[in-house]
C-alpha cells in the first residue's frame, strides 16, 4: 500500500475523544437517571437483524435504501440496525408468556443508516428508545410524553425552549375520510402528503392532493385543521375513537400542568405506517434550530409481526443523540465541565520508591476517590501543568522529606491552597 491511510472517520460517523465522551456520558447519564427514577428498565439487542424485519415494519424505503445490508455466508439477508423498535417488538414477542405486563423499557443503542449526512442527522448515531408495552389506555401515552418532558427539563430546559406537538392517527384517518369522502387507504395516502407538507412547495402539495381526488374546498378544510385547537378539531368527528383519545389526553395534560409544554398539531403524522393512535414530535423553539428533534407514538400492531394474533399494545419514542446535542448547545445547557468531583493526581519524585506512590493511589481509590499516578516526565512543573489541563481537582505531593516524616502535601488546584497531613489521614481531606 503506497498511500497513507486517512485519519478521518468514515463519512457520517464520529470519533469520540475523551472530552466528547465526557459530554456523552453526562447527557446519557441524565437520561438514565430520569428514566430509572420513573421505573423504566434498560435493555439492549443485537446489532444485526434480518432484513425482513425492517421491510415488514417500516417499508422498503428504509429496508432497501437506508440500511447497511448484506448477505452472510449462510445466505441470510441481514441489516445493521437502523432503528430499535423492530428489535424490541421481537424481544417482547419472544417471551410473551414470561414477561410481566405492562412493560416500561428503554435503551440507548447505536444505529446506522445510509443517508446523506446533514445537521442533526449522521450515518451512525445513538438513539434513546423509550417504550411501554401492554397498556391500551391514554395513561401510557401520557407516561411516555411525560418522560420526554422530564428528560428535557432535567437538562435545564423550560417551556420557552421546546414544545411537544401532538396528534392522533386514528383521528387523522377519520377526519380525512370525513372531509375527503375516502376510505382507510385513501386516508393513508393523504397522510403521506400531509407528512411532507412543510418540506415541499405549496404548488407541489396541492398537486399531490388533487391527484388523490381532493378538490380545492376539501384541501381548504384540511388546511383549516392546522390552526384549530384540539376541542375545535375533534368536534368535526366527535364519535371517532381518535377524537376521544385526544380529548382524554389533553384533559389530563391540562390538569397536571403539562399542557404548558404541549400543543395540538394536525400536521404531526409520523410517516411510518405502523403508528395507530397518539403521535407526537418534540420541537426546538430556537429560531436558529427550529425543527422537530424527536418523536414517536402508539403502534398497537407491531408485536403481531412476530406472533400471530398477538394483542400487545405499544407506545414509545426515539431521541437521537445528534439532535439532542444540537439542542443543548443552542440553548447553552451544556456545562463547562463534567464531573466536578474530586480527582487526584499523585505526583512523583526520584527519591521515593514507586510502590510508595501506588500505595497512596490504592488508598484513595479504595475510599472511592478518583486518583492516578503521574506517568510522564517527573519535572514537577510539568506534572502540575498536566493536572490542570486534565481537570484534576487536587495533587498529592510526597517527596523524600515528606516520605520520611510520614506526611503528604495536598494542593487544591482551584484555590491554590496547600496543606500538609499525615499519610493515614489522606482520604479524610476529600
N, C-alpha and C positions, 0 to 999 in steps of 0.2 A: 504494500500500500504506500504510494508515493505522497499523497496529500495528507496533511494533518487532519485529525478528526475535529469536528466543530465542538466548541464549548457551549453552544446554545442547546437548550432542551428542545424536544420535538414540538413543532408548531401547535399552539393551543394548549400546551402543558406548562407547568411552572416548576422551578427549583425552589425549595424552601430552606433557606439558610437559617441559622439559629434565631435571628431576630424575627423573621417571618413566622417561624414555628412558635415563638413566644406569643405572637399575635393570635395565631390559630388556636393554640392551646387555651388562651384566655377566652376567646369567644365560643369555642366548643364547650369550655368549662361552664360558662354562663348558661348555655343551653341545657347541659346535663343537670345542673343544679335546679333550674326551674322545673324541668320535666320530672325529675326524680322526686322533688317535693310534692308534685301533683300525682304521684304513684304511677307514672309511666315506667315500663320496664324496657331495658335496652336489648336488642337482638342484632344479628347480622346474618348474612347469607353468602353464597359463593359468588366470585367474580364472573364466572361463566354460567350461562343458562342456554337452554335450547332456543334456537332462533324462532321456533314456532310459538313460544310463549309470548314473545313481543308482537308477532304478527297477529295472533288471536286477540290480544288485549288492546293494542294501540294502532293496528293497521299496518299496511305495507310500507307507508312512507317512512315511519320510524324504523321498522324492522329491516327493510332493504336498503334505504338510502342514508340513514343516520347512524346505523350501528357499525361497529368494527366486527365483522363476522367472517367465519372461515369454516372449512370442513376439516375435522380432525382425522387422525389416521384410522379411526374406526368407521369413517364415512358419515359421522354425525354432523349436522349443521348447528354450529354454536355461535353465540354472540357474547362479546364482553358487555356486561350490563350497562344499558343506557339509562335505566331507571330502576327503582327498587320495588314498586308496587306489585308487579307480577311475581317477584320472588317471595314477598311476604304473603301474598294470597296463596301461593303454592305451599308455603310452610304451614299456614293455618289449615289448608285443606288436608295436608299430610297427617296432621294429628288432631283432627276434629273431635274425635272421641275422647281424647285425653286432656284437652285444654279446658280451662275454667273461664267461661264467658260471663260478661264481656271482657275482652282483652284491651289493654291500653299499652301499646308498644311504640318504641321509637328506635331509630338507627341513624348513624351518620357515615354511610359508606361513600367510597369514591366511585364515580361513573365515567363513562367515555361515550361521546357522541361525535360522529364525523360530520361536522358542520363548520361554517365559516366563523372563525374566532372574531369577536367584537366585544364592545363594552358590556359587561355583565354576563358574557357567555364565552366559555372556552371549551376545548375538546375534552379535557379532563377536568372534573370538578368534584367537589364533595357536596353532598346534599343531605340535609336533615329530613327525615321522613317520620311523621307522627301519624298514627292510625289508631282508631278504635273499632273493634270488630264485635258484633253481636248485640248491638243496641239499635233498635229500629226507630226510636223517637228522636225529636229535635234536641233532647238532652245531650246526645253525643255530638251533634253539630255544634251546640253551644260550648261543650267542653273543648272541642278541637279549636274553635275560634278563640276561646278564652286563652288557651295555651299559647297561641300565636301572639296575642296581645301581651300576655305576661312576659314572653321572651323579649319582645321589642322594648317593653318598659324596663326590663331588667338591665338593659344597656343604657338606660337614662333617657330613652325616647318618650315623647308625650304626644297627645292627640294632634298637635300642630305639625308634627313631623311625618306621620303616616296615617292612612285611612284604610279600613277593611271594606271593600266593595262586595256586596252580597247579592246573589240572585238564586233562582231555583230552576233546575232543568225541567222538572215536571210542569211547573208554572209556565215556563217559557214555551214548552211544546203546546200546552193547552191554549195559551193566549194567541200564539201564532196560528194555530189551527182554527181558532175562532175568527180572527181577523182575515186570514188568507183563504179560509174555507178549504183547508187541505187536510191530509191525514198525517200520521206519525212520521212517515218517511219524508213527506213534504216539509214538515217542521224541522226535521233533521237537516235537510238540505239548506233551509233558510238559516239555521243556526251556524252553518259553515260560513255563510256570507256575513252574518252579523259579527261573528268572531273576528273577522279581519276588517271590519268597518273602518276603524281608525288607522289602518295600515295601507289602505288603497285610496285613490282619488274618488271623490263623490260620484263622478260620472261612471266609474267602473262599478261602484257599489250598486247604483241604481240599475245599471245594465244587467248585472247578475241577478238582481231581484226580479227584473222584468222577464228574464229568461226562465225564471222559476214560476212564471204565471201571475205575479203580483202586478196590480196596476198602481198608478200614482197615488190614488186615495188610500189604498191599503199600505203602501210604503209610508205615507204620511202618518197613518195611525200607529204603525210600528215605531216610527221616529218619535212620536209624542211620548212613548213609554220611557224614553231615556231621561226625561226631566220630571217624571212623576214620583211622588212619594210611594212607599210600599202600600199605604192604605188606598191610594188612588189606583195604582196598578192592579192590585188584587181584586178590586171591585169589578174589573172587566170580566173576570172569571171567578165569581165568588164561590162556586161549588167545586173548583179544582182542588185536588189534594195538595198540589204545589202551593196554591194560594193559602191554604190552611197552615201548611208548614212554615211559609214565610211569616205569616201573621204571628204564629206561636213563637217563632224565633225572635222576631223583633220586639214582641211584647216583653219577653224575659230580658232581652238586651237592655231595654229601657228601664225595667225595674231594678236591674243590677247596676245601672250606671255605665255599662259598657257601650251603650249606644253613642257615646261621645267619640268613640273610635270607629264607628261603623256607619255605612250608608247603603241604601238600596240602589242597585245599578243594573238595569235591564241588559246592558251591554256585556255583562260578565257571563260567558258561556262555558269557558274551559273546553277547548276544541276537541278533546278526546271523547270518543263516543260512549265510553263506559260510565261516565257520570250520569246519575239518575235523579238526584234531588238537589239539596243545597250545594251551591258552588260559590267560591269566593276568591278574591285576589287582594293582596296587601300592596298598596301603592305608596311609594315615596312621594311626599308632597313638596320636596325641594324643587324649585324651578329648574335648577341645573341637572337634576337627576329624576325628573318627574316620570315615573314609569312603574309598571307592575313588577314587584320584586319577587313574589312567590304566591302560590295559591293552591287550592285543592277543592275537595268536595266529597259528596256521597257517591259511592259506587256499589250499590247493593248486589250486583250480579256477578262480581268478579271471581269469587271463590268457586262459583259454578263452572268455570272453565276447567277445573281440575276434578271436581266431584259432581257427578250428575245429580241434578235436583237439590244441590246444596242451598240452604236458606240461611246464609250468614251475611248480614249487612256489614258494610264498612264505610268509614268516613275518615278522611285524612288529608294531609298536605305535604308538599315538598318545598324546602327552602335551600337554595344554592348558596354556597359559601362566597362566590364572587359577588353576587348582588348584595349579600349581607355586608360584606366588607366595604363595598361602594357606599352603601347607606351610612355605615358607621363613620367612614372618612368624611363624607359630605356634611354630616351633622356634627362633626368634631366630637364624636363619642368614643374615640379610641384613646385609652390612657397613654400618657407619655412614657410610662414604664410599666412593666408587668411583673407581678410577684415582688412587691416591695418589702418582703420579709427579710429576715436575717440571712445573709450569705457571706461566709467567712473564708478568707484566703489565708492560709498558714504560710508565712514567708520562710525562706531558708538561708542558712549561713554555713560556710565550710567547716566551722569549728564545732558543729553539732551533728551527731550521728543521724542518719536519715530515719532510722527507726524511732527516734525520739519525736520526729515530726508526724510519722504515721500514727504514733500513739495519741498525739493531740487530735488529729483528724478523726480517728476512731472514736475518741471520747465525745467529740462534737456530734458526729453522725449518730452515735448510739443514743444521744439525747434528743434526736430529731432535728438537729440543726444542719442546714446545708453547708458543706465545707469541702475544701480541696487544698492540696499542697501545690505550691507554685512549681511548675515543671520546666521553666525556661532558664535563661541566664540568671545567675544569682546576684547581679548588681542590684542593690536594694532599691534604687530609684526606679529601675525598670519594673521591679515587682509591684511597686505602688502604682505606677502608670497602668500596668496590666489590670490591677484590681479595679481601678477607676473605670477603665474602658469596658470592662466586662460586667459592670454593675454589682460588684461586691459591696456589701454594706460595711464590713469591718475587715481589718487584717490583724492577725496574731503574730507577734514578733517574739522570737526566742533565739537570741544569740548565745554564745558560750557563757557569758557572765550571768544571763538570766537562767540558763540551764543549771549552772552550779548552785544558784540560790533557790531553785525550785519555783520560779515565777515566770510569768509571761506578761508582755505588754499588749494591750488591746487598743487599736486605733480606730475610732469611728470616722469613716471617710466622709460622712455628711457634715459633722461638726468640727472635724479635725482634732477632737479631744483624744487624749491618750491616758490610759490608766494602767496601773500595774497590779496584778492579782496573783495569789498562789495558784499553781497549776491545778490543784484539786478543787479550786473554786471557779474554774474557767467557764463551765456551762451556766453557772448562776448569773453570769453577766449579760446573758442574751434573753 
